[in-house]
Amino acid sequence: METALADTFNTAGVQLTFIGAKGDLTERTRMFGELLRADKPVVSISVTGDLRDLFTTGDTQAASFSVFVYLPGFDLHAATVMKYSAQMANRKVSHRLTSRGEWIQMAGEPLVPDPEPEAFLLPESLRHLEDKLYDIGYTKLRFVADESITPAVIEAVLEHAVPAAIHGPVPVLNSAIAMVAAKHGMTVRLYGPGGRFLTPSQASQMIWTAATDGNPDIGGLTIARDPVAALRIAQIAERGLKTGEVWDE
């Protein structure tokens, strides 16, 4: 990444800080927030999921990259990168990488297959919602290990036919999916009672605020094809919380 950006540094005439995926996540997040507050250019790339699993098994849902780019005077940019796909967004525009390696601008509608209405994806820690989701028609439930929920949601919801998913709380540097999903035509809602729907601008601001205020994580999200599905899921979650069921830690 640093080699690829070397020419950009020279052309722009600024020193850009690159934050890689190695090292302490807390320290990397602190550094990212400090650079944003100081209005200095920065690129962060962070691993979501398990790269070893991806390379060992070839399971494309095992891992992804969460990428943030900030240049003074420009919006915060976010990208999610899978083995065979990549999507990019800021609060104004969104792009998708084609199989030919070209970025194309999206019109706002998700470029995915027609949804399979009975399918749903959620973290293993929310298995206690299984019966309630099944009762409202989600009969093709798939549970994913919490640490692998980001690449699973990207591939299943943003790339394929699963119409909705619950995404668990994630570290700020791993939260590019919130911006990308919102700008690529998905409905993004904060998980839990009273959770608000997030526009792309609000998703961007949420990530910026969390990073610059020193918050290590952003909360859980409901990511769906439409607001009706997101609200139905919210009702299930809220009923569960009212009866004492909470997000398993």
Phi, psi and omega per residue, in radians:
M1 nan -0.781 3.137
E2 -1.091 -0.682 3.115
T3 -1.129 -0.740 -3.131
A4 -1.122 -0.547 -3.092
L5 -1.587 -0.066 -3.037
A6 -1.026 -0.797 3.140
D7 -1.136 -0.588 3.125
T8 -1.113 -0.686 3.116
F9 -1.008 -0.838 -3.067
N10 -1.170 -0.731 -3.112
T11 -1.152 -0.755 -3.100
A12 -1.343 -0.378 3.138
G13 1.277 0.397 3.122
V14 -2.240 2.703 3.083
Q15 -1.588 1.961 -3.098
L16 -1.707 2.312 3.110
T17 -1.564 2.244 3.098
F18 -1.832 2.180 3.096
I19 -1.906 1.961 -3.098
G20 -1.499 -3.039 -3.058
A21 -1.548 -0.176 -3.121
K22 -1.505 2.776 3.072
G23 1.630 -3.094 -3.052
D24 -1.220 2.192 -3.101
L25 -1.118 -0.672 3.127
T26 -1.083 -0.748 3.135
E27 -1.186 -0.686 3.107
R28 -1.124 -0.691 3.127
T29 -1.163 -0.719 3.100
R30 -1.060 -0.774 3.138
M31 -1.089 -0.748 3.128
F32 -1.051 -0.829 -3.137
G33 -1.097 -0.704 -3.140
E34 -1.126 -0.688 3.139
L35 -1.195 -0.655 3.079
L36 -1.121 -0.795 -3.139
R37 -1.082 -0.607 -3.126
A38 -1.466 0.001 3.138
D39 1.024 0.789 3.138
K40 -1.961 2.584 -3.086
P41 -1.199 2.445 -3.097
V42 -2.679 2.549 2.987
V43 -2.172 2.228 3.063
S44 -2.105 2.300 3.023
I45 -2.192 2.202 -3.054
S46 -2.319 2.547 -3.114
V47 -1.539 2.275 2.982
T48 -1.947 2.231 -3.064
G49 1.647 -2.611 -3.007
D50 -2.282 1.803 -3.135
L51 -1.098 -0.609 3.132
R52 -1.070 -0.718 3.107
D53 -1.113 -0.730 3.129
L54 -1.044 -0.848 -3.089
F55 -1.247 -0.530 -3.100
T56 -1.373 -0.798 -3.021
T57 -1.787 -0.345 -3.064
G58 1.382 0.079 3.127
D59 -1.174 1.953 -3.050
T60 -1.207 -0.263 3.092
Q61 -1.601 0.131 -3.069
A62 -1.384 -0.521 -3.048
A63 -2.753 2.734 3.054
S64 -2.658 3.035 3.031
F65 -1.929 2.451 2.988
S66 -1.918 2.085 -3.009
V67 -2.128 2.355 3.005
F68 -2.190 2.441 3.088
V69 -2.308 2.248 3.052
Y70 -2.297 2.253 3.002
L71 -2.150 2.348 3.141
P72 -0.930 2.333 -3.133
G73 1.581 -0.074 -3.138
F74 -2.168 2.846 3.075
D75 -1.199 2.746 2.948
L76 -1.153 2.255 3.096
H77 -1.856 2.525 3.110
A78 -2.293 2.601 3.085
A79 -2.527 2.522 2.965
T80 -1.982 2.307 -3.056
V81 -2.190 2.100 3.065
M82 -1.842 -3.111 -3.123
K83 -1.095 -0.679 -3.060
Y84 -2.095 0.201 -3.079
S85 -2.717 2.831 3.062
A86 -2.703 2.507 3.096
Q87 -2.352 2.508 -3.057
M88 -2.329 2.616 3.126
A89 -2.818 2.665 2.796
N90 -2.213 -2.858 -3.067
R91 -1.316 -0.184 -3.066
K92 -1.927 -0.648 -3.035
V93 -2.376 2.833 3.082
S94 -2.434 2.604 -3.131
H95 -2.385 2.701 3.075
R96 -2.264 2.448 3.117
L97 -1.468 2.204 3.134
T98 -1.441 2.949 3.116
S99 -1.137 -0.290 3.106
R100 -1.571 0.054 3.111
G101 1.429 0.404 -3.138
E102 -1.968 2.455 3.071
W103 -1.501 2.238 3.066
I104 -2.063 2.441 3.141
Q105 -1.375 2.406 -3.118
M106 -1.646 2.686 -3.112
A107 -1.572 -0.079 3.135
G108 2.026 -0.418 3.087
E109 -1.483 2.416 3.139
P110 -1.146 2.268 -3.141
L111 -1.557 1.280 -3.075
V112 -2.422 2.853 3.132
P113 -1.129 2.831 3.040
D114 -0.996 2.417 -3.027
P115 -1.233 2.587 2.957
E116 -1.571 1.825 -2.906
P117 -1.097 -0.340 -3.085
E118 -1.603 -0.050 -3.045
A119 -1.568 2.609 3.136
F120 -2.757 2.553 -3.101
L121 -2.221 2.377 3.117
L122 -2.737 2.822 -3.116
P123 -1.217 2.669 3.120
E124 -1.000 -0.550 -3.100
S125 -1.205 -0.191 3.101
L126 -1.885 0.469 -3.134
R127 -1.082 -0.380 3.140
H128 -1.170 -0.193 3.077
L129 -1.552 0.005 -3.000
E130 -0.984 -0.909 -3.082
D131 -1.103 -0.705 -3.114
K132 -1.160 -0.714 3.107
L133 -1.184 -0.670 3.108
Y134 -1.086 -0.684 -3.101
D135 -1.137 -0.472 3.141
I136 -1.711 0.227 2.973
G137 1.931 -0.050 3.091
Y138 -1.544 1.493 -3.040
T139 -1.640 -0.170 3.113
K140 -1.933 1.239 -3.098
L141 -1.480 2.457 3.041
R142 -2.278 2.197 3.122
F143 -1.784 2.414 -3.077
V144 -2.196 2.504 3.049
A145 -0.942 2.392 -3.049
D146 -0.944 -0.673 -3.090
E147 -1.231 -0.264 -3.138
S148 -1.916 0.224 -3.038
I149 -1.174 -0.588 -3.095
T150 -1.114 -0.982 3.121
P151 -1.081 -0.558 3.126
A152 -1.146 -0.756 3.124
V153 -1.160 -0.726 3.133
I154 -1.000 -0.864 -3.068
E155 -1.296 -0.734 -3.035
A156 -1.363 -0.664 -3.045
V157 -1.751 -0.893 -3.088
L158 -1.346 -0.349 -3.098
E159 -1.970 -0.500 -3.027
H160 -2.187 -2.600 -2.848
A161 -1.800 0.098 3.070
V162 -1.267 2.155 -3.017
P163 -1.399 -0.299 -3.059
A164 -2.779 2.728 3.125
A165 -2.742 2.768 2.959
I166 -1.884 2.241 -3.112
H167 -1.932 2.223 -3.071
G168 -1.278 2.940 3.056
P169 -1.011 2.448 -3.114
V170 -2.397 2.739 3.031
P171 -1.031 2.631 -3.098
V172 -0.934 -0.796 -3.077
L173 -1.183 -0.240 3.121
N174 -1.782 0.220 -2.961
S175 -1.785 0.304 -3.131
A176 -0.990 -0.491 -3.120
I177 -1.005 -0.542 -3.117
A178 -1.094 -0.833 3.110
M179 -1.185 -0.768 -3.077
V180 -1.119 -0.815 -3.123
A181 -1.095 -0.753 -3.106
A182 -1.099 -0.707 -3.080
K183 -1.464 -0.312 3.112
H184 -1.622 0.392 2.972
G185 1.615 0.070 3.112
M186 -1.525 2.744 2.990
T187 -1.560 2.184 -3.129
V188 -2.073 2.183 -3.103
R189 -2.339 2.407 3.063
L190 -1.106 2.372 -3.064
Y191 -1.338 2.424 3.038
G192 1.909 3.015 -3.090
P193 -0.987 2.296 3.101
G194 1.279 0.169 -3.134
G195 -1.073 2.379 -3.106
R196 -1.683 2.699 3.024
F197 -1.307 2.495 -3.087
L198 -1.938 2.151 2.940
T199 -1.312 2.898 3.060
P200 -0.972 -0.686 3.125
S201 -1.129 -0.702 -3.141
Q202 -1.205 -0.660 3.088
A203 -1.102 -0.744 3.108
S204 -1.085 -0.783 -3.126
Q205 -1.149 -0.650 3.124
M206 -1.066 -0.775 -3.135
I207 -1.174 -0.778 3.133
W208 -1.040 -0.829 -3.105
T209 -1.112 -0.765 3.127
A210 -1.045 -0.752 -3.109
A211 -1.193 -0.783 -3.051
T212 -1.380 -0.378 3.088
D213 -1.563 -0.043 3.117
G214 1.447 0.284 3.079
N215 -1.363 2.223 -3.064
P216 -1.297 -0.414 -3.021
D217 -2.337 2.826 2.850
I218 -1.930 2.755 -3.046
G219 -1.288 3.106 3.106
G220 -1.174 2.759 -3.088
L221 -2.317 2.599 2.859
T222 -1.809 2.188 3.136
I223 -2.078 2.090 -3.019
A224 -2.467 2.895 3.113
R225 -1.254 -0.472 -3.060
D226 -2.634 2.789 -3.087
P227 -1.170 -0.474 3.124
V228 -1.095 -0.830 3.116
A229 -1.079 -0.708 3.141
A230 -1.098 -0.689 3.136
L231 -1.207 -0.674 3.112
R232 -1.075 -0.741 3.131
I233 -1.161 -0.696 3.123
A234 -1.049 -0.695 3.130
Q235 -1.091 -0.703 3.084
I236 -1.087 -0.836 -3.110
A237 -1.087 -0.738 -3.092
E238 -1.196 -0.668 3.072
R239 -1.103 -0.700 3.121
G240 -1.091 -0.752 -3.136
L241 -1.165 -0.597 3.140
K242 -1.173 -0.457 3.140
T243 -1.663 0.232 3.034
G244 1.689 0.011 3.134
E245 -1.508 2.316 -3.101
V246 -2.287 2.965 3.066
W247 -1.112 2.125 -3.132
D248 -1.149 2.326 3.102
E249 -1.715 nan nan
